[in-house]
Amino acid sequence: MIVRGSDRVLVMGITGKQGTFWTERMQAYGTQVVGGTNPSKAGTTHCGVPVYATARHAMKGGGFEVAVLFIPPLMVKEAAMDAIDAGAKGLVVLTEHIPVQDVMYFMAAAKERGTRIIGPNTAGCVTPGECFAGFMPAFNERIFREGSIGVMSRSGSLGVLLCLNVVQAGYGESAFIGIGGDPIIGATTRDALTDLDHFPGTEAVVMVGEIGGSMEEEAAEYAKTMNKPVIAFIAGGASPQGKKMGHAGAIVMGNKGSYASKRSALEAAGVTVLDTPSGVGAALKARLGR
């Protein structure tokens, strides 16, 4: 899911410390924040936009396409279902440590209703020069600059590092998608790769993966069909077997989800796999011929 400048954004949990801080930065960057939610402050104004009791009230009050959730873990299920029932096109679920059964419940509901989700445990998404949704530093021109390289990442911090290296190499980004690091997430690596492949102005895609699960292997199947070059960095190459590293989704069971398995599948699909993030500039120059 790529959020555009024309998308109306609802910030759920807007009056909290983090909700307020990042709403102000999203607004300053150009994100079209049209309202927020907090049941105890409904009817007030915060960050210059109306506060509603629920997403359903917000939809009736003016409407929105995307909801960004600054919501505590045990309250995410209720908030997500509220936004889904309201008819949201997409949800950016920033929260981590959400109970697994809650995630499964609202993911099933979203699939049934046709609502797209990125996260949980995501840093959000950025469309340079247009908008961002979440808490990525879109306003830092050393990291995000308008360009033609699509970037997707399971890790927010590694995503920032790769974007920094992309810009330092003289390129810019068409869009960034943070899919999140939990075992159960909405948009997968393959979904993000597909979105970036079809996003206007994207010449190449940089993919940041990590050990655990099979998303990168599944993305490799799609990468085989692409005419655009794909460059990948897989974190966790030196991790011991059977250990959870960083994200809840980064656990290897036997050979499944291992670094070797992911690298082999990607290279077989024609993807350039980096040993370190700093190699992305040279790889882009080699694949794009400039």
C-alpha positions in Angstrom: 0.0 0.0 0.0 1.4 3.4 -1.1 -0.2 6.4 0.5 -0.5 9.4 -1.9 -0.8 13.1 -1.2 -4.5 13.0 -2.3 -5.4 10.4 0.3 -7.3 11.8 3.4 -5.7 10.5 6.6 -7.3 9.9 9.9 -5.0 9.7 12.9 -6.4 7.4 15.5 -5.0 8.3 18.9 -4.2 11.8 17.7 -4.2 13.5 21.2 -1.5 11.3 22.7 2.1 12.5 22.9 3.3 10.4 19.9 0.1 11.0 18.0 0.4 14.8 18.4 4.1 14.9 17.6 3.9 12.9 14.4 0.6 14.4 13.3 2.3 17.8 13.3 5.2 16.5 11.2 2.9 14.7 8.8 0.9 17.9 8.3 4.1 20.0 7.8 5.3 17.5 5.2 2.0 17.7 3.2 0.0 14.7 4.5 -3.7 15.5 4.2 -4.7 14.8 7.9 -8.4 15.4 8.1 -9.1 14.4 11.6 -8.3 12.2 14.6 -10.0 10.0 17.2 -10.2 10.0 20.9 -13.6 9.1 22.5 -13.0 11.2 25.6 -12.2 14.3 23.5 -14.8 14.0 20.7 -16.0 17.4 19.5 -12.8 19.2 20.2 -10.1 20.3 17.8 -6.5 19.1 18.0 -3.6 19.9 15.6 -6.1 22.1 13.7 -8.4 19.2 12.8 -11.6 17.8 14.4 -11.4 15.0 16.9 -14.1 12.3 16.6 -15.2 9.6 19.0 -14.8 6.8 16.4 -13.6 6.3 12.8 -17.2 5.7 11.8 -18.1 9.2 13.1 -15.1 10.6 11.2 -16.2 8.9 8.0 -19.6 10.5 8.3 -18.0 13.8 9.3 -16.0 14.3 6.1 -14.5 11.0 5.2 -11.0 9.5 4.9 -9.1 6.8 3.0 -6.3 5.8 5.3 -6.2 5.4 9.1 -2.9 5.6 11.0 -3.0 4.0 14.4 -1.2 5.5 17.4 -3.0 3.1 19.7 -1.8 0.9 22.7 -1.5 -2.8 22.0 -4.6 -4.0 23.9 -6.8 -1.4 22.2 -5.7 -1.9 18.6 -8.2 -4.6 17.8 -11.1 -2.3 18.6 -9.6 0.6 16.8 -8.8 -1.5 13.7 -12.3 -2.9 13.5 -13.7 0.6 13.9 -11.7 1.8 10.9 -12.5 -1.3 8.9 -16.2 -1.1 9.6 -16.1 2.6 8.7 -14.9 1.6 5.2 -11.2 2.6 5.4 -9.2 1.9 2.2 -6.1 1.2 4.2 -4.7 1.0 7.7 -1.1 1.8 8.9 -0.8 -0.2 12.2 2.3 1.1 13.9 1.8 -0.7 17.3 3.9 -3.7 18.3 3.1 -6.4 21.0 -0.5 -6.7 19.9 -2.0 -10.1 21.1 -1.7 -12.5 18.2 -5.4 -13.5 18.4 -6.3 -9.8 18.0 -4.2 -9.5 15.0 -5.7 -12.6 13.4 -9.2 -11.3 14.0 -8.8 -7.9 12.4 -6.7 -9.2 9.6 -9.5 -11.6 8.7 -12.0 -8.8 8.8 -9.8 -6.6 6.6 -9.4 -9.3 4.0 -13.2 -9.8 4.0 -13.9 -6.1 3.6 -11.1 -5.3 1.1 -9.1 -3.1 3.5 -5.4 -3.1 3.0 -3.1 -3.1 6.0 0.6 -2.4 6.5 2.0 -3.6 9.9 1.6 -4.3 12.7 5.0 -3.2 14.1 5.7 -0.9 11.1 7.3 2.5 10.9 4.9 3.5 8.2 5.3 4.6 4.6 6.7 7.6 2.7 6.0 9.0 -0.8 8.8 11.7 -1.1 7.5 15.1 -2.0 3.9 14.2 -1.3 3.2 12.7 2.2 4.1 10.2 4.8 2.0 8.1 7.3 3.7 6.9 10.5 6.9 7.9 12.1 9.5 7.7 9.3 11.8 10.8 9.0 10.4 11.9 5.6 11.4 15.5 6.2 15.1 14.6 6.4 16.5 15.2 2.9 19.6 13.2 3.6 17.3 10.1 3.9 14.3 10.9 1.7 14.5 12.7 -1.6 12.2 12.5 -4.7 13.6 9.9 -7.2 13.0 6.7 -8.9 14.1 4.0 -6.4 11.3 2.1 -4.6 12.3 0.8 -1.2 10.5 -1.7 1.0 11.6 -3.0 4.4 10.6 -5.3 7.3 12.7 -3.1 9.6 12.2 0.6 10.1 15.8 1.3 11.2 17.3 -0.7 8.3 14.9 0.9 5.9 16.2 4.3 7.0 19.8 3.1 6.6 19.2 1.8 3.1 17.3 5.0 2.1 20.3 7.1 3.5 22.7 5.0 1.3 20.4 5.4 -1.7 20.4 9.2 -1.4 24.2 9.3 -0.7 24.7 7.4 -3.9 23.0 10.2 -5.8 19.5 8.7 -6.2 16.2 9.3 -4.6 13.1 7.3 -3.7 9.8 7.0 -5.5 8.2 5.5 -2.4 9.0 3.6 0.8 6.9 0.9 2.3 7.6 -0.5 5.8 5.7 -3.8 6.0 6.5 -4.5 9.7 8.5 -7.1 11.6 5.8 -9.2 13.3 5.1 -12.9 12.3 1.5 -11.9 11.2 1.3 -8.8 9.0 -0.9 -7.4 6.3 1.1 -6.5 3.2 3.9 -9.0 2.6 7.2 -8.6 1.0 5.7 -9.8 -2.3 2.8 -7.4 -2.0 5.2 -4.4 -1.5 7.4 -5.5 -4.3 4.3 -5.7 -6.6 3.1 -2.3 -5.5 6.5 -0.7 -6.2 6.9 -2.5 -9.5 3.6 -0.9 -10.7 4.2 2.5 -9.1 4.8 5.3 -11.7 8.3 6.6 -11.9 10.0 3.6 -10.2 13.1 2.3 -12.1 14.4 -0.1 -9.6 13.4 -1.6 -6.2 15.5 -2.1 -3.1 14.2 -4.8 -0.7 15.3 -5.1 2.9 14.4 -8.5 4.4 15.5 -10.6 7.3 15.8 -14.2 8.4 12.6 -15.9 9.4 9.5 -16.9 7.5 9.3 -17.4 3.8 8.3 -13.9 2.5 11.5 -13.2 0.7 11.4 -16.6 -1.1 7.8 -15.9 -2.2 8.9 -12.4 -3.4 11.6 -14.0 -5.4 9.0 -15.8 -7.5 7.5 -12.4 -8.4 10.9 -10.8 -9.0 11.5 -13.3 -11.8 8.7 -11.7 -13.8 9.9 -8.1 -13.3 11.7 -6.0 -16.0 13.0 -3.6 -13.3 16.1 -4.5 -11.4 15.7 -5.6 -7.8 18.4 -5.3 -5.1 18.1 -6.9 -1.7 19.8 -6.9 1.6 18.9 -9.7 4.1 19.6 -9.0 7.7 20.7 -11.8 10.1 23.2 -13.7 8.0 25.4 -14.3 11.0 22.7 -15.3 13.4 22.7 -18.8 15.1 20.0 -21.3 14.2 16.8 -21.3 16.2 17.3 -17.9 17.7 14.9 -15.0 17.4 16.7 -12.0 16.2 15.2 -8.5 16.6 11.7 -8.8 15.3 9.2 -11.4 16.4 9.1 -12.7 12.9 12.8 -13.2 12.6 13.1 -16.8 13.8 14.5 -19.7 11.8 13.3 -23.2 12.2 15.7 -25.7 10.7 16.4 -24.6 7.1 13.1 -22.8 6.7 13.6 -19.0 6.7 17.3 -19.2 6.8 19.7 -16.6 5.3 21.0 -19.2 2.8 17.6 -20.2 1.7 16.5 -16.6 1.1 19.7 -15.5 -0.7 19.7 -18.6 -2.9 16.0 -18.0 -4.0 16.6 -14.3 -4.7 19.8 -14.8 -6.7 18.1 -17.5 -8.7 15.5 -14.9 -9.6 18.1 -12.5 -10.8 18.1 -10.3 -7.7 21.4 -8.7 -6.7 21.9 -9.6 -3.0 24.1 -7.2 -1.0 26.6 -8.3 1.7 26.2 -5.0 3.5 23.7 -2.1 3.1 26.6 0.3 2.0 26.8 -1.6 -1.3 23.4 -0.4 -2.6 24.8 2.6 -4.5 27.3 0.5 -6.5 24.6 -2.1 -7.1 22.2 0.5 -8.4 24.8 2.0 -10.7 25.7 -1.4 -12.1 22.0 -2.5 -12.7 20.8 0.9 -14.0 24.0 1.6 -16.0 24.4 5.0 -14.5 
